[in-house]
């Protein structure tokens, strides 16, 4: 799963933001077609079928996905896509950008040639701006006309969060974890620190400590550096114009709050715990456990480093390197989590995987048949649709285990194919298309019902990598600020924030490598202040209050919430959270 951002992301988006701000209201008017309204007796997509259960009409829509890595290789030939076509009469032509620089989306917007459906990263401001500029149909209006039962199935927390200032909703996020299915359940974190288990045990024995403090962590990495010449003691993620994901997760390990104790938004970069984290990385660099090449490493190079088992400790997003970790596992090398604490010994406070989704799917006003597309969305969002895309067809790949339909199990044929016990079954499953239609995927439903049996050992291993860190993992949705993008000052604030963020991304390397990290840090803060950081923070304070109100919270940061109790686990977390296997 992709990293879920909790801060505004402006890199690569300047062209789009500039265009949309400059065109004002764009002069567009939203006109809803005068198709016959759909009754509420049946599910909306059922009205697309004739008395024989066949689509009354067939249409092809274009769906733009703003992610160069998105693909559905088997679309049109696999089982899942064929069922969707037969249930709705809709065939989909997917398009994606060649690179993720924002130019393709900018061209679609500037030329007013948005396709029928667009899926854009949920934290990108275009999601709100396209609605404000009348490029989108309000999906609640579409539901009212042509999918009247759909709104009752919406996850209230997500629906309220994505509602615009005009009271309408304009799309649906994917890969979300809603309270609707997982109320009160603690999820594992999005990122974390993983350590090569065999070297870790050796290092701990050598230094007489468990590497959970900054000093013992550095000592353990130094031992491995000196013992194994080809090792990479401490691997950080790639440094880019948007920053570094390792910095994000390490700041959380150092318990850096995004609000004051009074519940007021604060920029984490100005907090003492964030400063401690940079001090730690500076000490790591001086100790030589961060290799000079790390500062120019690409994601591909980091993936290769991990895959070869050369990395001792990696602070990052493990799911971004899943194949590399699987390769290690298949070669007898295991990575387990590490509970690193800050200099004060505070417990980590980690962001769980819930977030506010990855891609936000919207129906553009260029769509000629929004009456059918909203029915397609209704089917994909429904529990029936979710089971289809994630589990397949009842009786073929899965079955209910009980009459109350609270548990699902895989069929023998699915397990045979998944574990490649039989070549014919494996080929059959390969052509099924499970988990290909991720654009409307509701992770909270799937997480609750997904069977755990029938998985290869390496997939169980990947699933379990971060689970021991679950006691330190919390809902960080309050940090996903709900901005008023129609505010007169929004573009000015966005421009200031982009300039500050871009410079800060460059300054991170300078701070980590500096002889005097504090001086380098103060220089970076000074630059941010001169560029209007306080103006940005003041604007964000209002956005933060609005976000807390939408979520029904008085405090957003976990340790500030009533009932917080610091977790107590071993140095590698709590392995009782492992599923389908035990850790020795």
Phi, psi and omega in degrees: 000142181294154174298131179264114185286145177245002179232158177303139176243118183246340183302132179082000185244004186301320182300317183291312182299317180298314181299312188290327178288322183292337186267006175057231181279357178069353178073003181278150173234139180273119178243120180273128181301154185265052176281157180299137179292151183264131178296166183254007183290320181248171170297142189302321184290340179293336178284353176277352186253151177273187184295343178263006179079018179254149180301134179291326176212155180240134179227160175241130178244157175256132183235112180269126179247115186279056180207114184295342182269351181290136175203154174225080189305324185266010186302133179095339180241336181278167186297313185299312181295324179293321178295317178300318179297318182285334179281332188234341185077009184256127169254147186240133170254108181274139172230149181220161175283157176287320177228160183266051181260002177085352186290321181298314180295319179300319180294318179298320182288311184296329179271000183052046181235036175301137178286186184303314183230139176232136176242116184236148179309130192297338181268354178288139185290344178299333179302319177279319185293323177298324177292314180299326183270010174068032176269354187232150167280142172285122186291333177293327176292320178295318177301313183303324182276316194229002174210063191296341180269352189289318185300329180293343180265359182292144173285113190304318183296317179288320180301314181293321182296318185271002177291135181277170182298338179276005178087002181253160172248145188237007179179189185224130178277154174249171176055038180260157173242105183265153175295345184301325181246339187235037184303120176081354182277133181275131182256158178285165186284164179282318179236184179172182178250123178247143183230139178294118194297315184293317177292325180298313180298321179294315181295318180298319179294322183290321184264351179070031181207171186256007175068025180264356175251157179306317182293314181289329176299312180296320180297318180294319179293323178296322179299313181295320179302317182283331184277321185238106187299326183272001184286156170247100189301315185219108182262123173260158176294174181292139174273124182229180177293345178261005179111218183208125183297328178299323178299318179301311184287324178293323176301324178286324174297331178270014174056052180272116183277145176264007174216160175283170179297340178275001178084025180255139180302141170221149175286121186299335182293342181265359183274148183297329180290323175296319178297320176301318181298319178292323175300317179300312180295324177297319178293323177298318180295317180294331179280353178078017181269349168258117183287145179306326181294339182300329185287347176240000180302138171268170177299323180296319179292321178294319178301319179294318179302314180293314184302327181275000179073018182278341184276129176276303179235136176231123173259113183185204180251097188306324183294340176288344182235033186303314182297322180295317179291326176296319179299318177299314181303315181291347176252019174079017180248120181251145174243133180235161182284162178229135179264083177279133179249165179281184184294339179269357180080015179291148176291144175300151175232099192256147178283125179281179187275004185292300178055204174237033175090178180249293181254138182251116186262128187228155180254118184281158179288354173280349181291125182279336182233062178297338178295326179274321182296322179292331174289323174299314178300319180300315179295312182296326181282336184295162177297325176299315179294321179296319178295321180299307188288333183261327186242336180103215185253132179302133180093339178259306182249338181212164177215154171286143179267345183213162183294332181280355176056053178251349181223148179237144174229152177284151176283164179299323182292321177300312181299319178299318180289319182295322181268004178054042177284335183221129184298320181295317179293322179295318179293319177301314181290324180300327181267014184275326178085024179294143176062023175271320178274085182266354192288344175234020188288126180260098188294331181294322177291312183295318179302322183287323189256344187300125177291147182262346181280171175076024180247145176293156183302322182291331177285324175297317179301314180296316179302326187270349189308314184260353185302324178298343179273002183306320180301339182260008189254134186220164177289114180258017183302330176301336181280351176273085191296134178265097184274151171271093185287349177271356181296143182302330184267358189298314182296320179299315179295318180300318180296316178297315182297318180299315182296318179294314183296319180297314179294322181296321178302321178288323184291335183304313180296318180299318180295314183296325184266355187292149171294322179239093186297324184293321178295317179296320177297313181298325177296319180293318178295319179300317178298315181300319179296319180293332181271004174100031180304320182295324176297318178297313181298317180298318178295317181294333177299318177294319178297322182292318178300319179296319180296315178299320180296317179298322182276354179070036183241150172265328177230145182256325183284131188309317184287347178268352182275150181297135177093002180295132175230128182296128180294152175233111179223183174283178182296343180244020179090203184243107185283358174292346177278354177296147180241133173078002180196162176243154180256127180274000000 
